[in-house]
Amino acid sequence: MSVTAPEGFVASAAACGLKASGATDLSLVATADGRPVAAAATFTTNKAAAAPVNVSRRHLQATAGRAAAVVLNSGNANAATGQTGDEHAERMCALVAHELGCESDEVLVCSTGLIGIPLKIERVTAGIPTLVRARAAGAEAGQAAANAIMTTDTRSKQVVVPGRGFTVGGMAKGAAMLAPNMATMLAVLTTDAAAEPAMLRRALQDAVSRSFNQMTVDACTSTNDTVIVLASGRAQARAAAAAPAGDWAATPAPAAASNWAGAAAAGPPTEVELTDALWEACADLAGQMAADAEGATKVVRVRVVGAADYHEAAAGARKIAQSQLVKCSFYGQDPYWGRVVSELGSAGIAFDMDRVRITYGGITVCRGGVEAGDPAQAGALAKVMAGDTIEVVAHLGLGTGEASMITCDLGHGYIDENMSTS
């Protein structure tokens, strides 16, 4: 299961005709009782933000971080659509709210697809009642919701992470226009942990910064990037009901008590525990997106170590990960370390060519800024480059700064997909 794994959430999907294929293109994640719970989100920093981004921002501000549902459509981004696009996004929220019995600003909205093309809102409005009526708990509903947000994705992206007495679930879509800065695509996370909106917002921001923001496919930041999390608090509520009478948060659970009672005795998760669980879920989804990137054949982790500080390491790692020349060499299975060194030298960070060492899959190909290949390792190196995953490490020898990025190779398939409106 994905978004329906945590207690207190339902999901559904429907087809309204936005996709020419007839595939499902409406998705819903909602609380089981239609009541608002703690919510938080991160959004694109693109100044050409899509209408759904603007509407969701307003709704979270109006409710002080509470939401009962997220409605998503694929097949049209509702971006660069003017005031009409904003009205359409609000209309989607209002219709879902009417069906659920909540307030309009307690519904958040996401869209993905073509930019600059008016949304066929009449199709969406016709499909929303069916979408909401179809909501259900369980793995099948979660899978359907994840499938419905796919565009050029070749497979759905879902995750479940167990925590101490709580669960985090998630679904996401993304295969291109992935160059994160606050988020990277569309993702909806749910948890049955108890958390106030402010804590949930901090936890999500930290989790995103260490996961989606450390992944890039093509250095293009989308107009619609959104990551949303809803927290039902059901795990602690159920645990409290199962605990012995008295102060459940302070009373130790007996040895024979259930896991729920144990969770009750320990109380709700700490901010660190919640952050770590959200980070694990986000990191897993980010890896799935890199693996499913348009035209990609391999996932690459780029690490820069020994930089002057973390920020310089991060800048160096991002420069390498976003280099089209470096990414093409990954596709060609060529450990061309010269391109890596060139990107580091132009990254605007402290750099000393005489101290640089580059490894591919743990095999040193450059030491002291010059060729260091061992002919005896040629076969092992070829095997590394032919794999589905590669780790490239650049050792700068200047300090203790270390950072990493997830990227992928760049091949013909990316051009085939993006050489026309898509």
C-alpha positions as CSV (number, residue, x, y, z in Angstrom):
1,M,0.0,0.0,0.0
2,S,1.1,3.6,-0.3
3,V,-1.0,6.6,0.8
4,T,-3.6,4.3,2.2
5,A,-1.2,2.5,4.5
6,P,-1.4,4.9,7.4
7,E,-4.7,4.7,9.4
8,G,-7.3,7.3,8.6
9,F,-6.9,7.7,4.8
10,V,-8.7,6.7,1.7
11,A,-8.0,7.2,-2.0
12,S,-9.5,6.8,-5.4
13,A,-9.1,7.3,-9.1
14,A,-11.4,8.1,-12.1
15,A,-11.1,8.9,-15.8
16,C,-12.6,12.1,-17.0
17,G,-11.1,12.4,-20.5
18,L,-8.1,14.7,-20.0
19,K,-5.9,11.9,-21.3
20,A,-6.5,11.0,-24.9
21,S,-5.8,7.4,-24.0
22,G,-8.8,7.2,-21.8
23,A,-6.6,6.2,-18.8
24,T,-7.5,7.4,-15.3
25,D,-6.6,11.1,-14.9
26,L,-8.2,12.1,-11.6
27,S,-6.8,11.1,-8.2
28,L,-8.0,11.7,-4.7
29,V,-6.4,11.3,-1.3
30,A,-8.6,12.2,1.7
31,T,-9.2,11.6,5.3
32,A,-11.5,8.7,5.9
33,D,-14.1,10.8,7.7
34,G,-13.8,13.9,5.5
35,R,-12.5,16.0,8.4
36,P,-9.4,18.2,8.2
37,V,-6.2,17.2,9.8
38,A,-2.7,18.7,10.2
39,A,-1.2,19.4,6.7
40,A,1.9,20.9,5.3
41,A,3.4,21.4,1.8
42,T,6.4,22.6,-0.1
43,F,6.0,24.2,-3.5
44,T,8.0,25.1,-6.6
45,T,10.1,28.3,-6.4
46,N,9.4,28.9,-10.1
47,K,7.9,32.4,-10.4
48,A,5.7,31.0,-13.2
49,A,3.9,28.9,-10.6
50,A,0.8,27.1,-11.8
51,A,-2.7,27.9,-10.6
52,P,-3.0,24.8,-8.4
53,V,0.2,25.8,-6.6
54,N,-1.2,29.3,-5.9
55,V,-4.6,27.9,-4.7
56,S,-3.0,25.3,-2.4
57,R,-0.8,27.9,-0.9
58,R,-3.8,30.1,-0.1
59,H,-5.8,27.3,1.3
60,L,-3.0,26.2,3.7
61,Q,-2.6,29.8,4.9
62,A,-6.4,30.2,5.3
63,T,-6.7,27.1,7.4
64,A,-3.5,27.5,9.4
65,G,-2.2,24.2,8.0
66,R,-5.3,21.9,8.0
67,A,-6.7,19.9,5.1
68,A,-9.1,17.1,4.5
69,A,-8.2,16.1,1.0
70,V,-5.9,16.5,-2.0
71,V,-7.4,16.3,-5.5
72,L,-5.0,15.8,-8.4
73,N,-5.4,15.7,-12.2
74,S,-3.0,14.5,-14.8
75,G,-3.1,15.3,-18.5
76,N,-3.0,19.1,-18.0
77,A,-0.8,21.3,-15.8
78,N,-3.3,24.2,-15.5
79,A,-0.2,26.4,-15.8
80,A,0.1,29.7,-17.7
81,T,-3.7,29.7,-17.9
82,G,-4.3,33.1,-16.2
83,Q,-7.2,34.0,-13.9
84,T,-9.4,31.3,-15.5
85,G,-6.9,28.7,-14.5
86,D,-7.1,29.9,-10.9
87,E,-10.8,29.8,-11.0
88,H,-10.7,26.2,-12.3
89,A,-8.4,25.1,-9.5
90,E,-10.7,26.6,-7.0
91,R,-13.7,25.0,-8.7
92,M,-12.1,21.5,-8.3
93,C,-11.6,22.1,-4.6
94,A,-15.1,23.4,-4.1
95,L,-16.6,20.3,-5.8
96,V,-14.6,17.9,-3.8
97,A,-15.4,19.8,-0.6
98,H,-19.1,19.6,-1.5
99,E,-18.9,15.8,-1.9
100,L,-16.9,15.3,1.2
101,G,-18.8,17.7,3.4
102,C,-15.9,19.9,4.3
103,E,-14.9,23.5,3.5
104,S,-13.5,24.4,0.1
105,D,-10.2,25.7,1.6
106,E,-9.8,22.4,3.4
107,V,-9.1,20.8,0.0
108,L,-5.7,21.1,-1.8
109,V,-5.2,20.7,-5.5
110,C,-2.4,19.5,-7.8
111,S,-2.2,19.3,-11.6
112,T,0.4,17.8,-14.0
113,G,0.7,17.7,-17.7
114,L,0.9,20.1,-20.6
115,I,1.7,23.8,-19.8
116,G,-0.2,26.7,-21.4
117,I,-3.2,24.7,-22.5
118,P,-6.6,25.6,-21.0
119,L,-7.9,22.9,-18.6
120,K,-11.1,21.2,-19.9
121,I,-12.8,22.0,-16.6
122,E,-16.2,20.6,-17.7
123,R,-14.7,17.2,-18.0
124,V,-13.1,17.5,-14.5
125,T,-16.3,18.7,-12.9
126,A,-18.2,15.8,-14.4
127,G,-15.7,13.3,-13.1
128,I,-15.2,14.6,-9.5
129,P,-18.5,13.1,-8.0
130,T,-17.5,9.7,-9.3
131,L,-14.0,10.2,-8.0
132,V,-15.2,11.0,-4.5
133,R,-17.8,8.3,-4.3
134,A,-15.1,5.7,-5.3
135,R,-12.9,6.5,-2.3
136,A,-11.8,3.5,-0.3
137,A,-9.1,2.3,2.1
138,G,-6.7,-0.5,1.1
139,A,-3.9,-1.2,-1.3
140,E,-6.1,-1.3,-4.4
141,A,-7.4,2.2,-3.9
142,G,-3.8,3.5,-3.2
143,Q,-2.5,1.9,-6.3
144,A,-5.3,3.4,-8.4
145,A,-4.6,6.8,-7.1
146,A,-0.9,6.5,-7.8
147,N,-1.6,5.3,-11.4
148,A,-3.9,8.2,-12.1
149,I,-1.2,10.9,-11.6
150,M,1.2,9.3,-14.1
151,T,2.1,11.3,-17.2
152,T,5.4,10.2,-19.0
153,D,6.1,7.9,-16.0
154,T,6.4,4.3,-17.0
155,R,5.4,3.0,-13.6
156,S,3.7,4.3,-10.4
157,K,5.9,5.4,-7.5
158,Q,4.8,4.4,-4.0
159,V,6.4,3.9,-0.6
160,V,5.5,2.8,2.9
161,V,7.8,3.5,5.9
162,P,7.1,2.2,9.4
163,G,8.0,4.4,12.4
164,R,7.8,3.9,16.1
165,G,4.1,3.3,16.5
166,F,3.2,5.2,13.3
167,T,3.4,4.8,9.5
168,V,4.3,7.1,6.6
169,G,2.9,6.3,3.2
170,G,3.4,8.1,-0.1
171,M,2.8,8.3,-3.8
172,A,4.5,10.5,-6.4
173,K,4.9,11.1,-10.1
174,G,7.9,12.5,-12.0
175,A,10.1,11.6,-14.9
176,A,11.4,14.9,-16.3
177,M,11.5,18.6,-15.4
178,L,13.2,17.5,-12.3
179,A,15.6,20.1,-10.8
180,P,14.4,20.6,-7.3
181,N,14.3,23.7,-5.1
182,M,11.7,23.1,-2.5
183,A,10.1,20.1,-4.3
184,T,10.4,18.2,-7.5
185,M,7.2,16.9,-8.9
186,L,3.9,15.9,-7.4
187,A,4.0,13.8,-4.2
188,V,1.4,13.2,-1.5
189,L,2.5,11.7,1.8
190,T,0.2,10.6,4.6
191,T,1.0,9.6,8.2
192,D,-1.1,8.4,11.1
193,A,1.3,10.1,13.5
194,A,0.1,13.0,15.7
195,A,1.7,16.3,14.7
196,E,0.8,19.9,14.9
197,P,0.9,21.8,11.6
198,A,4.0,23.8,12.6
199,M,6.0,20.7,13.5
200,L,4.7,18.9,10.4
201,R,5.8,21.8,8.2
202,R,9.3,21.8,9.7
203,A,9.6,18.0,9.4
204,L,8.6,18.1,5.7
205,Q,10.9,20.9,4.8
206,D,13.8,19.1,6.3
207,A,12.9,15.8,4.7
208,V,12.5,17.4,1.3
209,S,15.8,19.3,1.5
210,R,17.6,16.0,2.1
211,S,15.9,14.0,-0.6
212,F,14.0,15.6,-3.5
213,N,16.3,18.6,-3.3
214,Q,19.3,16.3,-3.8
215,M,18.0,14.8,-7.0
216,T,18.1,16.2,-10.5
217,V,17.2,14.8,-13.9
218,D,17.5,17.7,-16.4
219,A,18.0,20.9,-14.5
220,C,14.5,22.1,-15.3
221,T,12.3,23.3,-12.5
222,S,8.6,22.7,-13.1
223,T,5.8,25.2,-12.7
224,N,3.7,22.7,-10.6
225,D,6.2,21.1,-8.2
226,T,4.4,20.2,-4.9
227,V,4.9,17.8,-2.0
228,I,2.0,17.6,0.5
229,V,1.7,15.7,3.8
230,L,-1.4,15.0,5.8
231,A,-1.2,13.7,9.4
232,S,-4.3,12.0,10.8
233,G,-3.0,11.3,14.4
234,R,-5.0,8.1,14.3
235,A,-2.0,5.9,15.6
236,Q,-1.8,7.8,18.9
237,A,-5.5,8.1,19.2
238,R,-6.0,4.4,18.8
239,A,-3.1,3.6,21.1
240,A,-4.5,5.9,23.8
241,A,-7.8,4.1,23.6
242,A,-6.0,0.7,24.0
243,A,-3.8,1.8,26.9
244,P,-4.7,1.2,30.6
245,A,-6.8,3.8,32.3
246,G,-5.0,6.9,33.5
247,D,-2.5,9.2,31.9
248,W,-1.7,7.3,28.7
249,A,1.2,9.5,27.8
250,A,2.9,9.0,31.1
251,T,1.8,5.5,32.2
252,P,4.2,2.7,31.2
253,A,2.5,-0.1,29.2
254,P,2.5,-3.5,30.8
255,A,4.8,-6.1,29.3
256,A,1.9,-7.9,27.6
257,A,0.4,-4.8,26.1
258,S,-0.1,-4.5,22.4
259,N,2.2,-2.5,20.1
260,W,-0.5,0.2,20.1
261,A,-0.4,0.4,23.9
262,G,3.4,0.6,23.7
263,A,3.1,3.4,21.3
264,A,0.7,5.1,23.6
265,A,3.1,4.9,26.5
266,A,5.8,6.4,24.5
267,G,3.5,9.1,23.2
268,P,3.5,10.6,19.7
269,P,6.7,10.6,17.7
270,T,9.3,13.2,18.3
271,E,10.0,15.7,15.6
272,V,13.2,14.0,14.8
273,E,11.5,10.6,14.4
274,L,8.8,12.1,12.2
275,T,11.4,13.9,10.1
276,D,13.5,10.8,9.6
277,A,10.5,8.8,8.5
278,L,9.4,11.4,6.1
279,W,12.9,11.7,4.8
280,E,13.1,8.0,4.2
281,A,9.9,8.0,2.3
282,C,10.9,11.1,0.2
283,A,14.4,9.6,-0.5
284,D,12.8,6.4,-1.7
285,L,10.4,8.2,-4.0
286,A,13.2,10.4,-5.3
287,G,15.2,7.4,-6.2
288,Q,12.3,5.9,-8.0
289,M,11.9,9.0,-10.1
290,A,15.5,9.1,-11.1
291,A,15.3,5.4,-12.1
292,D,12.2,6.2,-14.2
293,A,13.5,9.4,-15.8
294,E,12.7,9.9,-19.5
295,G,15.2,7.9,-21.6
296,A,17.4,7.0,-18.6
297,T,19.2,3.6,-18.4
298,K,20.9,4.1,-15.0
299,V,20.8,6.0,-11.7
300,V,23.9,7.8,-10.6
301,R,24.9,9.0,-7.2
302,V,27.4,11.8,-7.3
303,R,29.3,12.5,-4.1
304,V,31.7,15.3,-3.4
305,V,33.9,14.8,-0.3
306,G,36.8,16.8,1.2
307,A,35.3,20.1,0.1
308,A,35.9,23.3,2.1
309,D,32.4,23.0,3.6
310,Y,29.0,21.4,3.0
311,H,27.8,24.2,0.8
312,E,30.7,24.0,-1.5
313,A,30.4,20.2,-1.6
314,A,26.7,20.6,-2.5
315,A,27.5,23.1,-5.2
316,G,30.1,20.8,-6.7
317,A,27.9,17.7,-6.6
318,R,25.0,19.6,-8.3
319,K,27.3,21.0,-11.0
320,I,28.4,17.5,-11.9
321,A,25.0,15.9,-11.7
322,Q,23.4,18.6,-14.0
323,S,26.2,18.5,-16.6
324,Q,24.8,17.3,-19.9
325,L,28.3,16.2,-21.0
326,V,28.9,14.1,-17.8
327,K,25.4,12.6,-18.1
328,C,26.0,11.6,-21.8
329,S,29.2,9.8,-20.8
330,F,27.2,7.8,-18.2
331,Y,24.8,6.8,-21.1
332,G,27.8,5.8,-23.2
333,Q,29.3,3.8,-20.2
334,D,32.5,5.9,-20.5
335,P,34.2,6.8,-17.2
336,Y,35.3,10.1,-18.7
337,W,36.6,11.7,-15.5
338,G,37.9,14.8,-17.4
339,R,34.4,16.1,-17.7
340,V,33.9,15.7,-13.9
341,V,37.0,17.6,-13.1
342,S,36.1,20.3,-15.6
343,E,32.7,20.8,-14.0
344,L,34.3,21.0,-10.5
345,G,36.8,23.6,-11.7
346,S,34.0,25.8,-13.0
347,A,31.6,25.4,-10.1
348,G,32.7,28.5,-8.2
349,I,34.1,26.5,-5.2
350,A,37.5,26.1,-3.7
351,F,39.4,23.7,-6.0
352,D,43.0,22.5,-6.3
353,M,43.7,20.3,-9.4
354,D,46.7,18.7,-7.7
355,R,44.6,17.3,-4.9
356,V,41.7,15.9,-6.9
357,R,40.9,12.1,-6.9
358,I,37.9,10.7,-8.9
359,T,36.5,7.2,-8.5
360,Y,33.7,5.3,-10.3
361,G,32.3,2.5,-8.3
362,G,35.2,2.7,-6.0
363,I,37.8,2.4,-8.8
364,T,40.2,5.3,-9.0
365,V,40.5,6.8,-12.5
366,C,42.1,10.1,-11.6
367,R,44.6,11.0,-8.8
368,G,46.3,14.3,-8.3
369,G,44.4,15.7,-11.3
370,V,45.9,13.2,-13.8
371,E,45.0,9.8,-15.3
372,A,45.4,7.0,-12.7
373,G,43.7,4.1,-14.5
374,D,45.0,0.6,-13.8
375,P,44.8,-1.6,-16.9
376,A,44.3,-4.6,-14.6
377,Q,41.0,-3.0,-13.5
378,A,39.6,-2.3,-16.9
379,G,37.2,-5.2,-16.8
380,A,35.9,-4.3,-13.4
381,L,35.5,-0.7,-14.5
382,A,33.6,-1.7,-17.6
383,K,31.3,-3.8,-15.4
384,V,30.7,-0.7,-13.1
385,M,29.7,1.5,-16.1
386,A,27.4,-1.1,-17.5
387,G,25.4,-1.4,-14.3
388,D,22.0,0.1,-13.5
389,T,23.5,2.2,-10.7
390,I,26.8,4.0,-10.5
391,E,28.5,6.0,-7.7
392,V,31.0,8.7,-8.7
393,V,33.0,10.2,-5.9
394,A,35.1,13.4,-6.3
395,H,37.7,13.7,-3.5
396,L,38.8,17.4,-3.3
397,G,41.2,17.1,-0.4
398,L,40.5,20.5,1.0
399,G,38.4,20.0,4.1
400,T,35.5,18.0,5.6
401,G,32.6,19.2,3.5
402,E,30.6,16.4,1.9
403,A,27.3,16.3,-0.1
404,S,25.6,14.1,-2.7
405,M,23.1,14.3,-5.6
406,I,21.1,11.7,-7.3
407,T,20.9,11.9,-11.1
408,C,20.7,9.7,-14.2
409,D,22.2,9.4,-17.6
410,L,21.1,11.4,-20.6
411,G,20.3,9.4,-23.8
412,H,18.3,9.5,-27.0
413,G,15.0,8.7,-25.3
414,Y,15.0,12.0,-23.5
415,I,15.2,13.9,-26.7
416,D,12.6,11.7,-28.4
417,E,10.2,12.5,-25.5
418,N,10.8,16.2,-25.3
419,M,11.5,17.4,-28.9
420,S,7.8,18.4,-29.2
421,T,5.0,19.5,-26.8
422,S,4.9,16.8,-24.1
